[in-house]
Amino acid sequence: MGNYVVVLEAAWLVRDVDDIDDAMGVAISEAGRRLNEQAMDYVDIDIGVTGCPFCDAPFDSAFIAANTALVGLALEMTTFNADSIEHASRIAKKEIGQALHGVPLSVVDVIEVDNDTADESV
């Protein structure tokens, strides 16, 4: 059994915004509120990164059209005593998915960490 850091991407919809920075702030705030309601303060929230299709340069995952934004959030959590990478992914998707009901999630990355590193991050 191992410990894993799992990074999920969430597609967050923000309505009635004019500015991309406002949309990103609202998305992080709303996701944080929903996670905190479930006492999931161990989940880190950040703006996701998308690569430019032409030059591969990274940019924030956010897009506005008709005062509605789609913001890609990166959600990171550590799972403990998982049997495999797939098991760690399922644990993270289940826990975060229950708090963020109705929000599309996908696994971006899973990294195995040793016990010493995982204990320090808690």
Residue pairs with C-beta under 8 A, 6 or more apart in sequence:
1 81
1 82
1 83
2 81
2 82
2 88
2 112
2 113
3 78
3 79
3 80
3 81
3 82
3 112
3 113
3 114
3 115
3 117
3 118
4 78
4 79
4 82
4 85
4 88
4 110
4 111
4 112
4 113
5 76
5 77
5 78
5 109
5 110
5 111
5 113
5 121
6 76
6 77
6 78
6 79
6 88
6 89
6 91
6 92
6 107
6 109
6 110
7 74
7 75
7 76
7 107
7 108
7 109
7 110
8 74
8 75
8 76
8 92
8 93
8 96
8 105
8 106
8 107
8 108
9 48
9 61
9 72
9 73
9 74
9 75
9 105
9 106
9 107
9 108
10 31
10 72
10 73
10 75
10 96
10 100
10 103
10 104
10 105
11 70
11 71
11 72
11 103
11 104
12 27
12 30
12 31
12 70
12 71
12 72
12 73
12 103
13 68
13 69
13 70
13 71
14 23
14 26
14 27
14 30
14 68
14 69
14 70
14 71
15 67
15 68
15 69
16 67
16 68
17 23
17 26
17 64
17 67
17 68
17 69
18 64
18 67
20 60
20 62
20 64
20 69
23 62
23 64
23 69
23 71
24 47
24 60
24 62
24 69
24 71
27 47
27 62
27 69
27 71
27 73
28 45
28 46
28 47
28 73
31 45
31 73
31 75
31 100
31 103
32 45
34 99
34 100
35 41
35 43
35 45
35 96
35 99
35 100
37 99
38 98
38 99
40 77
40 95
40 96
40 99
42 77
42 78
42 122
43 75
43 76
43 77
43 96
44 75
44 76
44 77
45 73
45 74
45 75
46 73
46 74
46 76
47 60
47 61
47 62
47 71
47 72
47 73
47 74
48 60
48 61
48 71
48 72
48 73
48 74
48 108
49 58
49 59
49 60
49 61
49 74
50 58
50 59
50 60
50 61
50 72
51 57
51 58
51 59
52 58
52 59
61 71
61 72
61 73
62 69
62 70
62 71
62 72
63 69
63 70
74 108
75 96
75 105
77 92
77 95
77 96
78 113
78 118
78 121
78 122
79 88
79 91
79 92
80 118
82 88
82 91
85 110
85 112
88 110
89 107
89 110
92 107
93 105
93 107
96 105
97 103
97 105
113 121
